């Protein structure tokens, strides 16, 4: 689980991110991000029923994504809000594949340092 200061959970902030944030597309994810005025980066995840109808499958994917971000959090630059939207293709990947794709995406949008 992400610590409280690394979670983006206010509806107003999420809607602002959706409307004003920059977007990066992958076959497995859509990533929306923008600068914030905080000392830490905050993340939120969306896995809709379009990905899978079963809540068990959606919740498992969300847990995997949270754990993945928690693992790379020390390398993430501070001061960003990030929304990760899962697509149906993300179910075909195992945890190592998800990690590889997410690391690639975060490096591409320059949110991940090379430490």
N, CA, C and O atoms as a GROMACS GRO file, in nm:
protein
  460
    1UNK      N    1   0.084  -0.118   0.000
    1UNK     CA    2   0.000   0.000   0.000
    1UNK      C    3   0.088   0.124   0.000
    1UNK      O    4   0.190   0.130   0.069
    2UNK      N    5   0.049   0.221  -0.076
    2UNK     CA    6   0.122   0.347  -0.081
    2UNK      C    7   0.096   0.427   0.046
    2UNK      O    8  -0.012   0.420   0.104
    3UNK      N    9   0.197   0.503   0.089
    3UNK     CA   10   0.176   0.588   0.206
    3UNK      C   11   0.076   0.698   0.172
    3UNK      O   12   0.053   0.728   0.055
    4UNK      N   13   0.018   0.757   0.274
    4UNK     CA   14  -0.090   0.853   0.254
    4UNK      C   15  -0.046   0.974   0.172
    4UNK      O   16  -0.124   1.025   0.091
    5UNK      N   17   0.077   1.020   0.192
    5UNK     CA   18   0.122   1.138   0.117
    5UNK      C   19   0.159   1.105  -0.028
    5UNK      O   20   0.191   1.196  -0.104
    6UNK      N   21   0.154   0.978  -0.068
    6UNK     CA   22   0.178   0.939  -0.207
    6UNK      C   23   0.050   0.897  -0.278
    6UNK      O   24   0.055   0.846  -0.390
    7UNK      N   25  -0.066   0.918  -0.213
    7UNK     CA   26  -0.194   0.882  -0.274
    7UNK      C   27  -0.268   1.007  -0.318
    7UNK      O   28  -0.276   1.105  -0.244
    8UNK      N   29  -0.320   1.002  -0.437
    8UNK     CA   30  -0.404   1.108  -0.490
    8UNK      C   31  -0.547   1.058  -0.481
    8UNK      O   32  -0.584   0.965  -0.553
    9UNK      N   33  -0.629   1.118  -0.394
    9UNK     CA   34  -0.762   1.062  -0.374
    9UNK      C   35  -0.875   1.164  -0.378
    9UNK      O   36  -0.991   1.124  -0.376
   10UNK      N   37  -0.846   1.292  -0.382
   10UNK     CA   38  -0.953   1.391  -0.387
   10UNK      C   39  -1.009   1.403  -0.528
   10UNK      O   40  -0.934   1.418  -0.625
   11UNK      N   41  -1.141   1.396  -0.538
   11UNK     CA   42  -1.207   1.397  -0.668
   11UNK      C   43  -1.174   1.523  -0.748
   11UNK      O   44  -1.154   1.517  -0.869
   12UNK      N   45  -1.167   1.636  -0.681
   12UNK     CA   46  -1.137   1.763  -0.747
   12UNK      C   47  -0.998   1.760  -0.811
   12UNK      O   48  -0.980   1.806  -0.924
   13UNK      N   49  -0.900   1.707  -0.739
   13UNK     CA   50  -0.763   1.698  -0.791
   13UNK      C   51  -0.753   1.600  -0.907
   13UNK      O   52  -0.679   1.623  -1.002
   14UNK      N   53  -0.826   1.490  -0.899
   14UNK     CA   54  -0.824   1.390  -1.006
   14UNK      C   55  -0.886   1.446  -1.132
   14UNK      O   56  -0.833   1.427  -1.242
   15UNK      N   57  -0.999   1.517  -1.118
   15UNK     CA   58  -1.062   1.578  -1.235
   15UNK      C   59  -0.974   1.684  -1.297
   15UNK      O   60  -0.968   1.696  -1.420
   16UNK      N   61  -0.905   1.760  -1.215
   16UNK     CA   62  -0.810   1.860  -1.266
   16UNK      C   63  -0.698   1.793  -1.345
   16UNK      O   64  -0.658   1.841  -1.451
   17UNK      N   65  -0.650   1.682  -1.293
   17UNK     CA   66  -0.544   1.607  -1.361
   17UNK      C   67  -0.594   1.552  -1.494
   17UNK      O   68  -0.520   1.555  -1.593
   18UNK      N   69  -0.716   1.503  -1.498
   18UNK     CA   70  -0.771   1.448  -1.622
   18UNK      C   71  -0.783   1.557  -1.729
   18UNK      O   72  -0.752   1.533  -1.846
   19UNK      N   73  -0.827   1.675  -1.689
   19UNK     CA   74  -0.851   1.782  -1.786
   19UNK      C   75  -0.724   1.858  -1.825
   19UNK      O   76  -0.711   1.900  -1.940
   20UNK      N   77  -0.631   1.876  -1.731
   20UNK     CA   78  -0.515   1.961  -1.758
   20UNK      C   79  -0.384   1.885  -1.775
   20UNK      O   80  -0.285   1.942  -1.820
   21UNK      N   81  -0.383   1.758  -1.740
   21UNK     CA   82  -0.259   1.682  -1.741
   21UNK      C   83  -0.216   1.639  -1.880
   21UNK      O   84  -0.296   1.634  -1.974
   22UNK      N   85  -0.087   1.609  -1.892
   22UNK     CA   86  -0.033   1.554  -2.016
   22UNK      C   87  -0.062   1.404  -2.018
   22UNK      O   88  -0.080   1.342  -1.913
   23UNK      N   89  -0.066   1.346  -2.139
   23UNK     CA   90  -0.104   1.207  -2.153
   23UNK      C   91   0.005   1.128  -2.225
   23UNK      O   92   0.066   1.177  -2.320
   24UNK      N   93   0.027   1.005  -2.178
   24UNK     CA   94   0.120   0.913  -2.242
   24UNK      C   95   0.045   0.781  -2.262
   24UNK      O   96  -0.014   0.728  -2.168
   25UNK      N   97   0.049   0.729  -2.383
   25UNK     CA   98  -0.025   0.607  -2.417
   25UNK      C   99   0.068   0.488  -2.435
   25UNK      O  100   0.174   0.499  -2.496
   26UNK      N  101   0.026   0.376  -2.383
   26UNK     CA  102   0.087   0.245  -2.407
   26UNK      C  103  -0.028   0.149  -2.438
   26UNK      O  104  -0.143   0.179  -2.405
   27UNK      N  105   0.000   0.034  -2.500
   27UNK     CA  106  -0.109  -0.062  -2.524
   27UNK      C  107  -0.174  -0.112  -2.394
   27UNK      O  108  -0.291  -0.151  -2.395
   28UNK      N  109  -0.101  -0.110  -2.283
   28UNK     CA  110  -0.152  -0.160  -2.156
   28UNK      C  111  -0.206  -0.052  -2.064
   28UNK      O  112  -0.290  -0.080  -1.978
   29UNK      N  113  -0.161   0.073  -2.080
   29UNK     CA  114  -0.195   0.181  -1.988
   29UNK      C  115  -0.215   0.313  -2.060
   29UNK      O  116  -0.167   0.333  -2.172
   30UNK      N  117  -0.287   0.402  -1.994
   30UNK     CA  118  -0.286   0.544  -2.027
   30UNK      C  119  -0.236   0.612  -1.901
   30UNK      O  120  -0.287   0.586  -1.792
   31UNK      N  121  -0.138   0.698  -1.914
   31UNK     CA  122  -0.083   0.768  -1.799
   31UNK      C  123  -0.105   0.917  -1.816
   31UNK      O  124  -0.060   0.976  -1.915
   32UNK      N  125  -0.174   0.979  -1.720
   32UNK     CA  126  -0.195   1.123  -1.718
   32UNK      C  127  -0.110   1.177  -1.605
   32UNK      O  128  -0.108   1.120  -1.495
   33UNK      N  129  -0.038   1.287  -1.629
   33UNK     CA  130   0.049   1.342  -1.527
   33UNK      C  131   0.059   1.493  -1.540
   33UNK      O  132   0.042   1.550  -1.648
   34UNK      N  133   0.086   1.558  -1.426
   34UNK     CA  134   0.110   1.701  -1.425
   34UNK      C  135   0.186   1.737  -1.297
   34UNK      O  136   0.186   1.661  -1.201
   35UNK      N  137   0.251   1.852  -1.299
   35UNK     CA  138   0.324   1.901  -1.183
   35UNK      C  139   0.226   1.936  -1.072
   35UNK      O  140   0.114   1.978  -1.099
   36UNK      N  141   0.270   1.920  -0.948
   36UNK     CA  142   0.193   1.969  -0.835
   36UNK      C  143   0.285   2.054  -0.747
   36UNK      O  144   0.404   2.064  -0.774
   37UNK      N  145   0.231   2.113  -0.644
   37UNK     CA  146   0.309   2.200  -0.556
   37UNK      C  147   0.352   2.129  -0.429
   37UNK      O  148   0.382   2.194  -0.329
   38UNK      N  149   0.354   1.998  -0.431
   38UNK     CA  150   0.386   1.917  -0.313
   38UNK      C  151   0.533   1.874  -0.317
   38UNK      O  152   0.602   1.891  -0.417
   39UNK      N  153   0.579   1.818  -0.205
   39UNK     CA  154   0.716   1.767  -0.196
   39UNK      C  155   0.725   1.620  -0.234
   39UNK      O  156   0.833   1.561  -0.227
   40UNK      N  157   0.613   1.560  -0.273
   40UNK     CA  158   0.615   1.420  -0.312
   40UNK      C  159   0.523   1.399  -0.431
   40UNK      O  160   0.434   1.480  -0.458
   41UNK      N  161   0.546   1.291  -0.502
   41UNK     CA  162   0.459   1.256  -0.614
   41UNK      C  163   0.343   1.174  -0.561
   41UNK      O  164   0.358   1.094  -0.469
   42UNK      N  165   0.226   1.195  -0.622
   42UNK     CA  166   0.105   1.124  -0.578
   42UNK      C  167   0.048   1.046  -0.695
   42UNK      O  168   0.049   1.093  -0.809
   43UNK      N  169  -0.003   0.927  -0.665
   43UNK     CA  170  -0.053   0.835  -0.767
   43UNK      C  171  -0.195   0.794  -0.738
   43UNK      O  172  -0.237   0.785  -0.622
   44UNK      N  173  -0.270   0.768  -0.845
   44UNK     CA  174  -0.401   0.706  -0.834
   44UNK      C  175  -0.419   0.611  -0.952
   44UNK      O  176  -0.356   0.628  -1.056
   45UNK      N  177  -0.506   0.511  -0.935
   45UNK     CA  178  -0.521   0.405  -1.034
   45UNK      C  179  -0.667   0.387  -1.070
   45UNK      O  180  -0.754   0.398  -0.984
   46UNK      N  181  -0.694   0.360  -1.198
   46UNK     CA  182  -0.830   0.333  -1.245
   46UNK      C  183  -0.826   0.204  -1.326
   46UNK      O  184  -0.750   0.190  -1.422
   47UNK      N  185  -0.910   0.110  -1.285
   47UNK     CA  186  -0.928  -0.014  -1.360
   47UNK      C  187  -1.079  -0.031  -1.376
   47UNK      O  188  -1.148  -0.070  -1.281
   48UNK      N  189  -1.130  -0.002  -1.494
   48UNK     CA  190  -1.274  -0.001  -1.516
   48UNK      C  191  -1.328  -0.140  -1.548
   48UNK      O  192  -1.252  -0.235  -1.566
   49UNK      N  193  -1.459  -0.148  -1.556
   49UNK     CA  194  -1.523  -0.275  -1.589
   49UNK      C  195  -1.500  -0.313  -1.735
   49UNK      O  196  -1.528  -0.426  -1.774
   50UNK      N  197  -1.448  -0.222  -1.816
   50UNK     CA  198  -1.412  -0.255  -1.954
   50UNK      C  199  -1.290  -0.347  -1.956
   50UNK      O  200  -1.272  -0.424  -2.050
   51UNK      N  201  -1.208  -0.339  -1.852
   51UNK     CA  202  -1.090  -0.426  -1.843
   51UNK      C  203  -1.135  -0.568  -1.814
   51UNK      O  204  -1.092  -0.662  -1.882
   52UNK      N  205  -1.220  -0.585  -1.715
   52UNK     CA  206  -1.277  -0.715  -1.682
   52UNK      C  207  -1.401  -0.692  -1.598
   52UNK      O  208  -1.406  -0.598  -1.518
   53UNK      N  209  -1.499  -0.775  -1.616
   53UNK     CA  210  -1.625  -0.760  -1.542
   53UNK      C  211  -1.613  -0.803  -1.397
   53UNK      O  212  -1.692  -0.758  -1.313
   54UNK      N  213  -1.516  -0.889  -1.365
   54UNK     CA  214  -1.502  -0.943  -1.231
   54UNK      C  215  -1.422  -0.847  -1.142
   54UNK      O  216  -1.311  -0.807  -1.176
   55UNK      N  217  -1.480  -0.812  -1.028
   55UNK     CA  218  -1.414  -0.721  -0.934
   55UNK      C  219  -1.284  -0.782  -0.881
   55UNK      O  220  -1.188  -0.709  -0.854
   56UNK      N  221  -1.281  -0.912  -0.865
   56UNK     CA  222  -1.162  -0.980  -0.815
   56UNK      C  223  -1.043  -0.954  -0.907
   56UNK      O  224  -0.932  -0.926  -0.860
   57UNK      N  225  -1.065  -0.962  -1.036
   57UNK     CA  226  -0.958  -0.941  -1.135
   57UNK      C  227  -0.914  -0.795  -1.135
   57UNK      O  228  -0.794  -0.766  -1.138
   58UNK      N  229  -1.010  -0.703  -1.130
   58UNK     CA  230  -0.977  -0.559  -1.129
   58UNK      C  231  -0.900  -0.521  -1.004
   58UNK      O  232  -0.802  -0.447  -1.011
   59UNK      N  233  -0.944  -0.571  -0.889
   59UNK     CA  234  -0.876  -0.540  -0.763
   59UNK      C  235  -0.735  -0.597  -0.759
   59UNK      O  236  -0.644  -0.533  -0.706
   60UNK      N  237  -0.717  -0.715  -0.814
   60UNK     CA  238  -0.584  -0.777  -0.818
   60UNK      C  239  -0.489  -0.691  -0.902
   60UNK      O  240  -0.374  -0.669  -0.864
   61UNK      N  241  -0.537  -0.644  -1.017
   61UNK     CA  242  -0.455  -0.559  -1.103
   61UNK      C  243  -0.420  -0.429  -1.031
   61UNK      O  244  -0.306  -0.383  -1.040
   62UNK      N  245  -0.515  -0.370  -0.960
   62UNK     CA  246  -0.487  -0.247  -0.885
   62UNK      C  247  -0.383  -0.271  -0.776
   62UNK      O  248  -0.293  -0.189  -0.756
   63UNK      N  249  -0.393  -0.384  -0.706
   63UNK     CA  250  -0.295  -0.417  -0.603
   63UNK      C  251  -0.156  -0.434  -0.664
   63UNK      O  252  -0.057  -0.390  -0.605
   64UNK      N  253  -0.149  -0.499  -0.780
   64UNK     CA  254  -0.020  -0.517  -0.847
   64UNK      C  255   0.039  -0.382  -0.887
   64UNK      O  256   0.159  -0.359  -0.870
   65UNK      N  257  -0.044  -0.294  -0.940
   65UNK     CA  258   0.005  -0.162  -0.982
   65UNK      C  259   0.053  -0.080  -0.863
   65UNK      O  260   0.155  -0.013  -0.871
   66UNK      N  261  -0.020  -0.086  -0.752
   66UNK     CA  262   0.023  -0.013  -0.632
   66UNK      C  263   0.157  -0.064  -0.581
   66UNK      O  264   0.244   0.014  -0.544
   67UNK      N  265   0.172  -0.196  -0.579
   67UNK     CA  266   0.298  -0.255  -0.532
   67UNK      C  267   0.413  -0.220  -0.626
   67UNK      O  268   0.524  -0.193  -0.580
   68UNK      N  269   0.386  -0.220  -0.753
   68UNK     CA  270   0.487  -0.184  -0.853
   68UNK      C  271   0.534  -0.040  -0.831
   68UNK      O  272   0.655  -0.014  -0.831
   69UNK      N  273   0.441   0.053  -0.812
   69UNK     CA  274   0.476   0.193  -0.789
   69UNK      C  275   0.548   0.209  -0.656
   69UNK      O  276   0.643   0.287  -0.646
   70UNK      N  277   0.505   0.136  -0.555
   70UNK     CA  278   0.572   0.144  -0.424
   70UNK      C  279   0.718   0.102  -0.436
   70UNK      O  280   0.805   0.156  -0.366
   71UNK      N  281   0.746   0.007  -0.523
   71UNK     CA  282   0.883  -0.038  -0.542
   71UNK      C  283   0.972   0.062  -0.613
   71UNK      O  284   1.091   0.071  -0.583
   72UNK      N  285   0.916   0.137  -0.707
   72UNK     CA  286   0.998   0.235  -0.782
   72UNK      C  287   0.987   0.376  -0.725
   72UNK      O  288   1.049   0.468  -0.777
   73UNK      N  289   0.908   0.395  -0.618
   73UNK     CA  290   0.884   0.527  -0.562
   73UNK      C  291   1.011   0.603  -0.523
   73UNK      O  292   1.016   0.724  -0.544
   74UNK      N  293   1.114   0.538  -0.467
   74UNK     CA  294   1.235   0.613  -0.434
   74UNK      C  295   1.304   0.675  -0.557
   74UNK      O  296   1.377   0.772  -0.543
   75UNK      N  297   1.281   0.620  -0.675
   75UNK     CA  298   1.342   0.673  -0.796
   75UNK      C  299   1.256   0.777  -0.868
   75UNK      O  300   1.303   0.842  -0.961
   76UNK      N  301   1.131   0.793  -0.824
   76UNK     CA  302   1.039   0.886  -0.890
   76UNK      C  303   1.067   1.028  -0.845
   76UNK      O  304   1.084   1.054  -0.726
   77UNK      N  305   1.073   1.121  -0.942
   77UNK     CA  306   1.093   1.261  -0.909
   77UNK      C  307   0.976   1.314  -0.829
   77UNK      O  308   0.861   1.276  -0.854
   78UNK      N  309   1.003   1.400  -0.732
   78UNK     CA  310   0.898   1.457  -0.648
   78UNK      C  311   0.824   1.568  -0.723
   78UNK      O  312   0.878   1.630  -0.814
   79UNK      N  313   0.700   1.590  -0.682
   79UNK     CA  314   0.625   1.703  -0.734
   79UNK      C  315   0.536   1.674  -0.854
   79UNK      O  316   0.513   1.763  -0.936
   80UNK      N  317   0.486   1.551  -0.867
   80UNK     CA  318   0.398   1.516  -0.979
   80UNK      C  319   0.273   1.445  -0.927
   80UNK      O  320   0.278   1.371  -0.829
   81UNK      N  321   0.161   1.468  -0.995
   81UNK     CA  322   0.040   1.389  -0.976
   81UNK      C  323   0.028   1.297  -1.097
   81UNK      O  324   0.043   1.342  -1.210
   82UNK      N  325   0.002   1.169  -1.073
   82UNK     CA  326  -0.001   1.071  -1.181
   82UNK      C  327  -0.128   0.986  -1.169
   82UNK      O  328  -0.161   0.934  -1.062
   83UNK      N  329  -0.199   0.972  -1.281
   83UNK     CA  330  -0.316   0.887  -1.291
   83UNK      C  331  -0.283   0.775  -1.389
   83UNK      O  332  -0.247   0.801  -1.504
   84UNK      N  333  -0.295   0.651  -1.344
   84UNK     CA  334  -0.266   0.535  -1.429
   84UNK      C  335  -0.398   0.464  -1.457
   84UNK      O  336  -0.464   0.415  -1.366
   85UNK      N  337  -0.435   0.460  -1.585
   85UNK     CA  338  -0.558   0.396  -1.628
   85UNK      C  339  -0.521   0.266  -1.699
   85UNK      O  340  -0.450   0.267  -1.800
   86UNK      N  341  -0.569   0.155  -1.647
   86UNK     CA  342  -0.538   0.024  -1.706
   86UNK      C  343  -0.629  -0.002  -1.825
   86UNK      O  344  -0.746   0.036  -1.826
   87UNK      N  345  -0.572  -0.069  -1.926
   87UNK     CA  346  -0.647  -0.113  -2.043
   87UNK      C  347  -0.656  -0.266  -2.040
   87UNK      O  348  -0.582  -0.330  -1.966
   88UNK      N  349  -0.745  -0.324  -2.119
   88UNK     CA  350  -0.761  -0.470  -2.116
   88UNK      C  351  -0.631  -0.547  -2.147
   88UNK      O  352  -0.613  -0.658  -2.098
   89UNK      N  353  -0.541  -0.490  -2.227
   89UNK     CA  354  -0.415  -0.558  -2.258
   89UNK      C  355  -0.328  -0.580  -2.134
   89UNK      O  356  -0.241  -0.667  -2.135
   90UNK      N  357  -0.349  -0.503  -2.028
   90UNK     CA  358  -0.266  -0.516  -1.908
   90UNK      C  359  -0.288  -0.650  -1.838
   90UNK      O  360  -0.202  -0.695  -1.763
   91UNK      N  361  -0.403  -0.713  -1.861
   91UNK     CA  362  -0.429  -0.843  -1.798
   91UNK      C  363  -0.342  -0.954  -1.856
   91UNK      O  364  -0.322  -1.056  -1.790
   92UNK      N  365  -0.291  -0.936  -1.977
   92UNK     CA  366  -0.210  -1.039  -2.039
   92UNK      C  367  -0.067  -1.043  -1.984
   92UNK      O  368   0.008  -1.136  -2.013
   93UNK      N  369  -0.028  -0.942  -1.906
   93UNK     CA  370   0.107  -0.935  -1.852
   93UNK      C  371   0.114  -0.990  -1.711
   93UNK      O  372   0.020  -0.975  -1.632
   94UNK      N  373   0.227  -1.055  -1.679
   94UNK     CA  374   0.250  -1.093  -1.541
   94UNK      C  375   0.313  -0.974  -1.468
   94UNK      O  376   0.330  -0.868  -1.528
   95UNK      N  377   0.348  -0.991  -1.340
   95UNK     CA  378   0.401  -0.880  -1.262
   95UNK      C  379   0.531  -0.825  -1.320
   95UNK      O  380   0.553  -0.704  -1.321
   96UNK      N  381   0.618  -0.914  -1.368
   96UNK     CA  382   0.744  -0.869  -1.428
   96UNK      C  383   0.719  -0.787  -1.555
   96UNK      O  384   0.786  -0.686  -1.578
   97UNK      N  385   0.623  -0.828  -1.634
   97UNK     CA  386   0.588  -0.754  -1.755
   97UNK      C  387   0.528  -0.618  -1.722
   97UNK      O  388   0.559  -0.518  -1.787
   98UNK      N  389   0.441  -0.614  -1.620
   98UNK     CA  390   0.385  -0.486  -1.577
   98UNK      C  391   0.494  -0.392  -1.529
   98UNK      O  392   0.494  -0.273  -1.562
   99UNK      N  393   0.588  -0.446  -1.452
   99UNK     CA  394   0.699  -0.365  -1.402
   99UNK      C  395   0.782  -0.310  -1.517
   99UNK      O  396   0.818  -0.192  -1.517
  100UNK      N  397   0.812  -0.393  -1.614
  100UNK     CA  398   0.891  -0.350  -1.729
  100UNK      C  399   0.821  -0.238  -1.806
  100UNK      O  400   0.883  -0.138  -1.840
  101UNK      N  401   0.692  -0.256  -1.835
  101UNK     CA  402   0.617  -0.155  -1.910
  101UNK      C  403   0.604  -0.024  -1.832
  101UNK      O  404   0.619   0.084  -1.889
  102UNK      N  405   0.576  -0.033  -1.703
  102UNK     CA  406   0.559   0.087  -1.622
  102UNK      C  407   0.691   0.161  -1.606
  102UNK      O  408   0.694   0.284  -1.612
  103UNK      N  409   0.800   0.089  -1.587
  103UNK     CA  410   0.930   0.152  -1.577
  103UNK      C  411   0.965   0.223  -1.708
  103UNK      O  412   1.015   0.335  -1.707
  104UNK      N  413   0.938   0.157  -1.820
  104UNK     CA  414   0.961   0.218  -1.952
  104UNK      C  415   0.881   0.348  -1.965
  104UNK      O  416   0.934   0.450  -2.009
  105UNK      N  417   0.754   0.343  -1.928
  105UNK     CA  418   0.667   0.460  -1.942
  105UNK      C  419   0.714   0.575  -1.852
  105UNK      O  420   0.719   0.690  -1.897
  106UNK      N  421   0.748   0.545  -1.728
  106UNK     CA  422   0.792   0.651  -1.636
  106UNK      C  423   0.925   0.712  -1.680
  106UNK      O  424   0.947   0.832  -1.661
  107UNK      N  425   1.014   0.632  -1.739
  107UNK     CA  426   1.140   0.685  -1.791
  107UNK      C  427   1.113   0.772  -1.914
  107UNK      O  428   1.176   0.876  -1.931
  108UNK      N  429   1.020   0.730  -1.998
  108UNK     CA  430   0.989   0.801  -2.121
  108UNK      C  431   0.931   0.940  -2.092
  108UNK      O  432   0.962   1.036  -2.163
  109UNK      N  433   0.849   0.951  -1.989
  109UNK     CA  434   0.790   1.080  -1.954
  109UNK      C  435   0.875   1.156  -1.852
  109UNK      O  436   0.834   1.259  -1.799
  110UNK      N  437   0.994   1.102  -1.826
  110UNK     CA  438   1.094   1.166  -1.741
  110UNK      C  439   1.048   1.188  -1.597
  110UNK      O  440   1.075   1.291  -1.537
  111UNK      N  441   0.978   1.090  -1.543
  111UNK     CA  442   0.940   1.092  -1.402
  111UNK      C  443   1.030   1.004  -1.318
  111UNK      O  444   1.029   1.013  -1.195
  112UNK      N  445   1.109   0.921  -1.383
  112UNK     CA  446   1.193   0.824  -1.312
  112UNK      C  447   1.339   0.862  -1.330
  112UNK      O  448   1.386   0.881  -1.442
  113UNK      N  449   1.410   0.874  -1.219
  113UNK     CA  450   1.553   0.906  -1.227
  113UNK      C  451   1.633   0.778  -1.253
  113UNK      O  452   1.579   0.668  -1.244
  114UNK      N  453   1.759   0.793  -1.283
  114UNK     CA  454   1.845   0.679  -1.316
  114UNK      C  455   1.925   0.631  -1.197
  114UNK      O  456   2.024   0.560  -1.217
  115UNK      N  457   1.888   0.665  -1.075
  115UNK     CA  458   1.965   0.629  -0.955
  115UNK      C  459   1.986   0.481  -0.944
  115UNK      O  460   2.048   0.434  -0.849
   0.00000   0.00000   0.00000
